[in-house]
Amino acid sequence: MSVSPQKMIETVEAYVAAFETSDAEAVARLYAADAVVRDPVDAKPVVGRDAILAFYQGSMKMGPKLSLHGPVRTSASIAAFAFSVHLTLPKGPCRIDVIDTFEFNPDGLVTQMTAYWGPNNMHGSQE
């Protein structure tokens, strides 16, 4: 049995909401135990829930907030969503425009997250 589109959308919404409160543990709970994160896509993969938790704990130290751009797109067991990351770097505010994909297992947990962004998607003050 595959995961429903509604469950995939709810997971993306929970992901965005967890950034509002800098709750890395809530994000890690969205992932399967053996999940893989590629953020950005060409970075070294982060493998396993413990490593994923550490990755998000580090990422959230800068206080990023996410804002979705349009609806979450779903097909089969994959959700894709466009959003912006808003954070303040030492030189001032910065926005990063990103597209993420989440691949889901039948239990509704994310097995792979891939983030598509690069230096050309960063706007504002940068280190």
C-alpha positions in Angstrom: 0.0 0.0 0.0 1.4 3.4 -0.9 1.2 6.6 1.1 -1.6 8.9 0.4 -1.2 12.4 -1.2 -2.7 13.9 1.9 -0.2 12.2 4.2 2.7 13.5 2.0 1.3 17.1 2.1 0.8 16.9 5.9 4.4 15.7 6.2 5.7 18.7 4.2 3.6 21.0 6.3 5.0 19.4 9.5 8.5 19.9 8.1 7.9 23.6 7.5 6.2 24.1 10.9 9.1 22.4 12.7 11.4 25.1 11.3 9.1 27.8 12.8 10.0 26.5 16.3 13.6 25.2 15.4 12.5 21.7 16.3 15.1 19.4 14.8 13.7 16.4 16.6 10.3 16.9 15.0 12.0 17.0 11.6 14.0 13.8 12.3 10.9 12.0 13.3 9.5 12.5 9.7 12.3 10.3 8.4 12.7 6.5 8.2 15.6 5.0 10.3 17.7 4.5 7.2 16.8 7.6 5.3 19.1 9.7 3.2 19.3 13.5 3.0 21.1 15.3 0.1 21.1 19.0 0.9 22.1 20.3 -1.6 21.8 17.5 -4.1 25.6 17.5 -4.8 26.5 17.4 -1.1 27.8 14.3 0.7 24.7 12.3 1.7 23.6 12.3 5.3 22.5 8.8 6.1 20.4 7.5 9.1 18.0 9.2 11.5 20.7 10.1 14.0 22.9 11.8 11.4 19.9 13.5 10.0 19.0 14.9 13.5 22.5 16.2 13.9 22.3 17.8 10.4 19.1 19.6 11.2 20.3 20.7 14.7 23.3 22.3 13.0 21.1 23.9 10.2 18.7 25.3 12.7 21.4 27.2 14.7 21.0 30.0 12.2 17.3 30.3 12.9 16.0 29.6 9.4 12.3 30.0 8.6 10.6 28.4 5.6 7.8 29.7 3.4 6.2 27.5 0.8 5.6 28.8 -2.7 2.5 27.2 -4.1 1.0 23.8 -3.4 2.9 20.6 -2.6 3.1 18.5 -5.8 2.6 14.7 -5.3 2.9 11.7 -7.6 3.3 8.1 -6.7 5.3 8.2 -3.5 7.1 11.5 -4.1 6.3 15.0 -3.0 8.0 18.0 -4.5 7.7 21.5 -3.1 9.2 25.0 -3.8 10.0 27.2 -0.9 12.3 29.9 0.4 14.6 29.7 3.4 14.8 33.0 5.3 17.7 33.5 7.7 20.1 36.1 9.0 23.8 35.7 8.3 26.5 37.9 9.9 26.3 40.3 7.0 22.5 40.5 7.1 19.3 38.9 5.9 19.5 36.1 3.2 16.9 34.2 1.2 17.6 30.9 -0.5 15.1 29.6 -3.1 14.9 25.8 -2.9 13.0 22.9 -4.4 12.9 19.7 -2.3 11.7 16.3 -3.0 10.6 13.8 -0.4 10.4 10.1 -1.3 8.1 8.1 1.1 7.8 4.5 2.2 4.4 2.8 2.7 4.5 3.8 6.4 4.5 7.5 5.4 8.1 8.2 6.5 10.6 10.0 4.3 13.2 7.7 2.9 15.0 10.2 0.8 15.1 14.0 0.8 16.8 15.9 -2.1 17.3 19.6 -2.0 17.9 21.5 -5.3 19.6 24.8 -4.8 23.0 26.5 -5.3 24.8 29.7 -4.9 22.8 31.4 -7.7 19.7 30.7 -5.5 21.0 32.8 -2.6 19.8 36.4 -2.4 20.8 39.1 0.0 23.7 39.2 2.4 26.1 36.3 2.3 29.2 35.5 4.3 
